[in-house]
């Protein structure tokens, strides 16, 4: 018996397919866009005077989904469909594209034609852009860096035929002059970063510039999706983090610990999140944390700690630990590169009484004392050293659902040093104290507290802010620590369900 091919035809949303493509500019799936729009008061879609701006239009999906809601919501106001669409597209929907190509894509999504003044456009405009504009902007160079976004002149001063990534919305001191109007809702998924010509060519975050510019326009509502790395600061985000955590206008945050749960096929270290900001709101934030199949919701003060604890179930454990008011392990730790030796530093293979043992990512070698540039206060001590890169991104669980968090934990004897791949976790005159400290940092308890501060693959001393110092004249076990901090069985189960066993040599227990 033949079956109709028409009944089984697959007709996917092209914008959903586009969102599954890995790209420097991450495209937003329609279902995430609609979840973001659901955070708005729905009466807005029945208000013929409400204006909406997508500040970083790529596929046009935000404007398209808003248009759908307005077409339905404004039916009582404009019963005639043609008049309704004409009003919505001309008077209510606006976009700023990030490239010339995305401008064409966005216009095609919204107007059904990449040229809104053509006969194929749903609404014929007199100009070629409609209400979705793209303007090629120059970077403004000072000391070979752009004063707006920090781009390096050597990389981004390009010929006219090449994209400069000088996004209009953040390359102006007066964003209100772009459309010369007030917007009720600003929404979007901005570009996340720019590659730099700095050490290691690390990427430079730029999404926070879009958030700050949007607030300058004083909208009633602001909804944006960005990487979650700002929760922990670093990479120039410390001031932005402080601003956001103290902002009582943030009504809700939805946080995905794994970016692939939000953007299928796109892996963004530290996950992604979107926030809903409301100008007239002043209160606690409804914080939703999504980790795979697990979803928790909790009303919280975002500014409770300097670093935002993402896991709602972990917050009570952090509170119990910090209420004891003990010094943090971060106070004992060195900065990165404690001995002034670069990651690529390698010594001789043969030991000598005049040489110092060097720990690098490739193992042990030996260097002359003249090579050591700093960290002399640690030199004659027993040192606990920690690898600066986490295991598998820390937040990423293995097939067993467990995380190792710390990839490398070593004990270095007096006169031994390490490269930039490691930093000193603590230093002691007595080997016993150093061994007990190393064993403590290998406990599930300590690594669980460290995990709550991580949003990238890198560990620094300030990430140990929730890990309390102990009396290192004695050894500590997880069971003793659970009792000391009065953890209930549910809290113990949470730690045990998230953290891999690890022995005192920093290796996983089978």
N, C-alpha and C positions, 0 to 999 in steps of 0.2 A: 504493500500500500504506500503510495507516495504521500509525502507531507508537503504542505505549502512552504516554500522557502521564504515567502513574505512573512509568515507567522513567526519565523525564527530569525528574522533579520536583526542584526546588531546595529543599533543606531546610537553610538555614544555621543556625549556632549564633547564637541571638539575642544572646548576649553578645559575639560577634565583631562582629556588626553594630553594636552599641552602642558598641564601642571605636572604630569608624570615624567616629563623630560628634564634631565639634569641640566642646569644652566647656571651661569654666574648670577643671573637675575632670576630669583625663584618665583615661579608662577603659582598663583593661589588656586586650589581646587574650588569649584562652585559650592560644595557642601560646607567648606570652611568659611567661605564668604557669607553664606546664609547663617551659619552659626554666629558669626560676628554681627550680622545685621539683627539677629534675634535679641541681642543685648540692648538694642535701642527701644525707646518707647514706640510702640507700633502705630500710635496716632500720627506720627510724623509722616507716614505714607498715605495719610488722608488729608494732609495739609498742602494746599496748592501753592503756598508761599515758601515752603521749606526748600532750601538749596543744599545740594550735596556736592562735595569735591573729592575726587580721587587724586591725591597729591603725587602719585607715582604710578601712573597707569601703564600697564604692560600688555595684558591680553584684553582689557576692557571688561573683565568679568565682574568687577565691583559695580560699575555703572550699569551693566546689563541686568544684574540681579536686583539692583535698586529700581530700575525702570519697570521690571515685572511687578514689583510690589506697588509702585505708584500707579501703574495702569489699573490695577485692581482696586486700590484704595481710593482713587479719585473718581471712580465711576459715578458716585452720587453728585459730585461737583460738576463733572463734565460728562454727561450721559453719552454724547457723541464721541465715538472712539477716535475718530480722526482729529477732532479738536483737542481731545485729552492728550493724545500722543504729541501733537504739535506743541502744546503748552509744556509738557514734561521735558521734552528734548531741548526746547529752546530756552526755558526759564528755570529749570530745576537741576539739570545734570551738567557737571563740568569736570574736566580732567586735564591733568598736566602729564604728558607722556615723558618717559625717561630717555627714549631714543626716537629717531625718525621712523624706524621700523615698528616699534611698539605703538607709535601714534597711528600708523596705518592699521595695525591689528586692532587697536581699541576702537577706531572709527568703524571698522568692518563689523566688530561685535555689536556695537551700539546702533549704528545707523544702517547696517546691512550693506554698506559701501565704504570703501576706504577714502572715497572722495565725497564728502557730504553735499557738495554742490552739483552732483551728477543726478541724472534721472533715476538712478538705481537706489538713491538714498531714501530711507523711510520718510524723512523730513528733509526737503530741499533747503539747504542753507545758501546764502549768497557768497559765502567764502569757502575756501578749500579745507578749512579745519573744523568747521562747526564749533562746538564748545570744547573740543579736545585739542589742545595746542601743544606744539613742540617748538622750542626755540633753542637753537644751538648757542650755548653760552661759553664765553672764554673763562678759563681759570684766571684768578688774579694772583700773580706770583710775587712773593716776597721771600728773600733768602732761599730761592729755588723751591719753595713750597707754596701751595695754594692757601691763601688766608682763610678760605671758606671750608675746604674739605681736607686740607693737608696733603693733597696729591703731590707727588714729586715731579718737578718740572722736567727732569730727564726722561720720565716715562709718559707723561700725559700732555706735553706740548706737541701736538701732532698736526699732520696735514689735514686740509679740509675734508678729504675723503674718508678719514678715519674717525671713529667715535672717541671723544675725549672724556666721556663720563663726567662732564661738568653739568650736573643736573640743575635745571633752572630754579627749582623750588628752594634749593639751599645755596645757590650762588647769587644771592641778592640780599641786601640789608633791609629791603622793603617788600616782603612777600605779599603784603596786602595790595600792592600795586599791580600784581599779575592780572587779576580780573577786576580789580576795583569794586569789590562787593563783599558783603558779609556772608559767611556760610554757617548754616545750622549744624551740619554734620561734615566732618573731615574724616576720611577713611583711607586705608591703603596698606600696601605691603612694599615698603621702600627698598632700594638697593641696600645690601648689608655691609659691604666692605670694598676697599680698593687695595689692590696689590701695591706694595711699596718697594723702594730700592734699599731698604734698611737691612740690618744684620739678619741673615736667614730669610730675607724677603717675606717677613710676616705681614699678614693682611691688616689693614687699618680700618677699624669700624667707622661707618659713616651714618648708620641708621638713626643714631641719636640726634643728629643735626636736623633730620626731617621732623622728629617729634618736637624739638624745640621751636622750629620754624612754625609748625602747625599751631602751637600754643600762642604764638605771637598774633595769629589771626583771630584769637578769642572766639572760637566756635562754641556752640552749646554742647556739642558732643564730639569726642575724638576717639576713634577706634583704630589701632594699628597693630600689625603683627610683625614681630622682630625676633632675632635670636635672644635666648634667655641669658646669655653671658653677662649682661649688665647686672644681673642679680648679685654677682660676686665682685664686680668692678674689674680693675686692671685694664691695660691697653687703652688708656686715656678715658675710661668710662667711670672713674671714681666720683667725679662731681655729678655726672648724670645719674649715677646710682643714688647718691645722697638726695638729689632733687626728687627723683621718682619715689623713693621709699618714704619721703616726708610729705608727699602730695596726697592730701586727704580727698581730692576730687576723683581719685581712681576708685570707681565703684566695683569693678570686677577684673580679675586676671584669670585667664585659662592657660595653663602651662603644660606643654607636652615634653616629658623628659626625653623622649626619642623623637627627633624631627620627622622620621619616616612615618610616624603615626598621624602626622599632620600633612606632610608633603611626601607622598609615596615615592620612594626611589631617591630622595634627596637627603643626604646625611650631613647634618649641621651639628658640630660639636657643642654639647651642652643643651641641645634641644631648642625649641622655639615656643613663643607664647604670644598671646594678644591681650591687650588691655582695653577696657572701656572707661573713658574719662568723661565726667559730666561737670559742667561749670558750676552748677548749683548744688552739687552733692558735697557733703562734708562728713565723712564717717569711716567706718571699717570697710575693708575690702573683702568681697566674696572671692576667695581664692580657690580655684579648681586645679587639682594636680592630677595629671593623667600619665600613668606609667604602664603601657601595654593595655591589658584588660582591666587594670585597677584604676578607679577614679574616686577621689575624695574631694569634698567641698567643705570649707571652713571659713567663717568670718574672722578676719585677722587684722591686726595692726601691722602694716608692712614695715614700720620703722622700729619694731621691737628689738632687732639686733642690727648691727652694722652691715652684716651680710644676710640676705633673705634666705631663710630656710625653706626650701621648695616643698619638701615632703610634709604634708599636713599631719601624717601619723608620727613623724619624727619630732615635731615641735615640742611635744610634752617632755620627751626625753632630754632635749636640749635645755628646756626650762629647769628640769630637776638638777641637771649637772651644773648649770651656771648659777643657780641659787645657792650652791655651797660656797661660792665666792672664793675659789682657789685661783692661783696664778695660772696663766695659760702656758702651754708648751711653746707657743710662738715666741715667748720671751727668752727662751733658751736657744733659739735657732739662729743660724746665720742667714745672711742674704744669699742669693744665687752667686755662684762663682766665688766661694769663700777664699780660695787661695790664688785667685787671679789667673787661673789656668783655663784656657779655652777648651771647648768640647773636643776639638781635634788634636789637642796636646797629647803627644806620645813620647815616652822615654826609651831608655835602652832596655833590652831584654835581660841583661845580666846584672845581678845585684852587686853592690859595692858598699863598703862601710861608709863611704863618703856620699852615697846617694840615698834619696828618699823614695820609699815605695809610692807609686802613683796608681790610684784606681781610676780607670776610664771605662767607657762602654765596651771596650775590647779586652778588658781584663787588667792584669797587673804588669806594670813596667817600672823603670827606675829613672829618676831625674836628679840633677844637681840642685843643691839648695838655692843657687843663684836664679833658678827658673821660677821659684816661688815668689809671688809678688805681694801677697797679703795673707791674712789669717794666721799670723805668727802666734796669736794668743791660744790657738787650738793645737799648735804643732806638737807640743810635748804631752798631750793628753790623749786619753782613750776617747774615741769619737764614734757617735752613732751617725751614720750618713744615710741620706734618703735620696733615691732617684727623683729628679725633678719632673719626670714624665710618669703619669699614672698608668695603671694597667688597663689596657683596652678602653681608654677614655673614661675610666672610673665609673661613670654613670651607666655604662653599657654592661648588662648582665650577660653571663655566659649561657650555654644551653641549659645549665642547671638552675638558672635564675639568680646566681650568686655573683658578687663582684669582689675582686681582689683589692682594688683601690690603690694600694702602694705596690709598685712594681719591683722596687729594689730597696732593701733594708740591710745595711752592712755595719760591721763593727771594725773600725780601723785602729790599729795600735799606735802608740806614740811615734812621732816622726813620719807617719804615713799621711798622704794628702790625696785629694781627688780633683777631677776636672769639673768644668761647668755643668756636666751632666748630673751632678749631685750637689747637695748642700748639707751642712752640719746640723743634725737634729738636736744634739746636745753633746757636751764635752765634759769629761770627768778625770780626776787624778787617779781614781780607783777603778780597776777593770770591772769589779763586781757591780758598781753603780751603773756603769755604761751598759753592761749586759742586761741588768734589770730594766733599764730604760728602753733598750732595743726590744726586749721581750714584751714590754708594756705597749709599745707602738705597734707590735704585731697582733695585739688582741683585737677581736672583733669589735669590742666596745670603742677603742680608740679610732679604728679605721671607719667605723660607722659615723662617728662625730666628724671626722675629716671629710667624709663623703658629702655631708650636708652643706659644705662650703664650695664644692667644686662645680665648675660649669665649663671646664675645658680640660685638655690633657695635661696641663701644667700644674705642678704643686709649688707653692711658695710658703714662706714661714707664716704669713698671715692667714693661710688656710687652716692652720691648727688652732685658731682662736677659741674653738669650743672644746678642745682637748685639754683637760686640766693636768697640771703637774701632780706627780705623786711622790711619796717617800721612796726613793730609789735605793734605800739601804736594804730593801726587801723586794721579793718578786711579787707580781700581781697576776691573777688569773681573771678570766671573764666572770666567773661565778662570784669572786670576791668583789669585783667592781659593780656587778649588778646589785649586790647587797648594799654596798657602800652608798650608792646613789638611789636606793629605794625603788628600783625599777619593778613594775608589776609583771606578771607572766606574759601579758599581751605585748608589753614593750620589749621584753626579752625575746619573745617569738619573732617580733619584727626584725630585730638585729640579726638573729640567727637565720632568718629567711632571706637576708639580703647580702651577708658578708661571707666570703670563703674562709675556711680554716687556713691558717698560715703559721708555719713554725718559726722558731727564733732566728733562723737564717734567712728569713724573708721568702721562703719557698712555700708553695701550696702543699697542704697536707692532703694525702690521698683519702 
